[in-house]
Amino acid sequence: MSIVIRDASLLLGKDLTFVDSGFLEIGKNGLIKTTRPGRYHNANDEKNKDIYDAEGFLIIPGFINAHTHIGDSIGKDIAVDSELDIRVHPVRGAKRLILQKSNPEHLKIFMKSSAISMMKKGITAFADFREGGYNGVKLLKDAVSDLPIKCLVLGRVEYYFDHARKKRGNIGNIQDLKKEKADKNLPAEASEMAADVLRISDGFGISGANENTDEALRQYYKLLQESSKHNNKKLLLAIHAAESKSTAECSISMTNKTEVKRIMQYLRPDFVVHMVNATDNDISLVAKKRTAIIVCPRANGILGVGIPKIARMLKSGCNIGIGTDNVMLNSPDIFREMDYIWKASRATEHKFISAKEILKMATVNGAEILGLNSGHIGEGRSADLIFIDKQHIDLSPIHNPYAAIVHRASKDSIRAVMINGKFIDEPQL
């Protein structure tokens, strides 16, 4: 039986066009069949449909949380006053120790809790950079297997290079030269682990360029392309980039290139994450290569690494999505992320980014970047929807629906969330 939701305000299409009153029909396959402004007129067919009257509600696309690390949900606010490397460095950070020392079943419990938290806040899909190789990917998939939220798991191999080796040692003979060349490649065991990860995941979520040689980045790209072709499936390739001033300086010191330049030359990812300390040339290069950017400003803020130049990225033509990053740093809340972006960008770049543009980052853009059939309300799209109470005390009266959503709405103003045409809880309509 299909569903009709009528007499609601809607944000329709890729441009999120506001319609004061309209309706939508959802097929039993969970896809939107029809969206229209105006009243629903089909009384003769109503007996074959579930009809919901949604007057007083604003229906918007479900949020896409395009970058998370929910594996560290067990470590909320550990080392809260420490800098980036102490908290989340992939080799020596507190997070790595937490993941190594925690019982996997405990990790799974808290990952599931974070996924539930996301759904209640209107997040209908998320992409996670998952540590721990094959087992780490499987753990997350198992944790969310009985939840309706859409989860893209981007795995990684826990193998990291020491770029400083070449600068510390003297290479004096042919054997040393051969060893140095071999040391730049992923060892056979790491390549095998990477192939295992790709068999179960949705792609690679690589820690960063500084932990990899140029050759290793090339190998990751090649492995992913081969796996995509073999499985006839589009796999995603993503990496953190230019997150802090120290990582940017390290790249220049060790390779004489920026992280972004190396990434774009050797890895060619679908998207990069952070770009807080990217140069203007880096941003232009990413835009030219049509590589998307996922920004996580609240995580950047709490780590003290700066605020991404979002207005500059938009001016360059970058496609930008939003992520909430590590749960040990932040609650996974897109409402808070949008609010922070809107205000921090104005304060730091002195340029106004419209609330509508920010809302697109959290919906339309995120879905496009991740290859999801959601992100906007249109025919043939998955019915992943948020029902906002327009009469909520924090919102009423609504004069600008985009501003209301971006910096006034919250979990409390949500009355229902739908994923694939089904309500995640009993709707309060």
Secondary structure by P-SEA (a helix, b strand, c coil): cbbbbccbbbbcccccccccccbbbbccccccccccccccccccccccccccccccbbbbcbbbcccccccccccccccccccccccccccccaaaaaaaaccaaaaaaaaaaaaaaaaaaccccccccccccaaaaaaaaaacccccbbbbbbbbbccccccccccccccccaaaaaaaaaaacccaaaaaaaaaaaaccccccccccccccaaaaaaaaaaaaaaaaaacccccccccccccaaaaaaaaacccccaaaaaaaccccccccccccccaaaaaaaaaacbbbbbbaaaaaaacccccaaaaaaaacccccccccccccccccaaaaaaaaaaaaaaaccbbbbaaaaaaaacaaaaaaacccccccccccccbbbbbccccccccccccaaaaaaccccccccccccccccccccccc
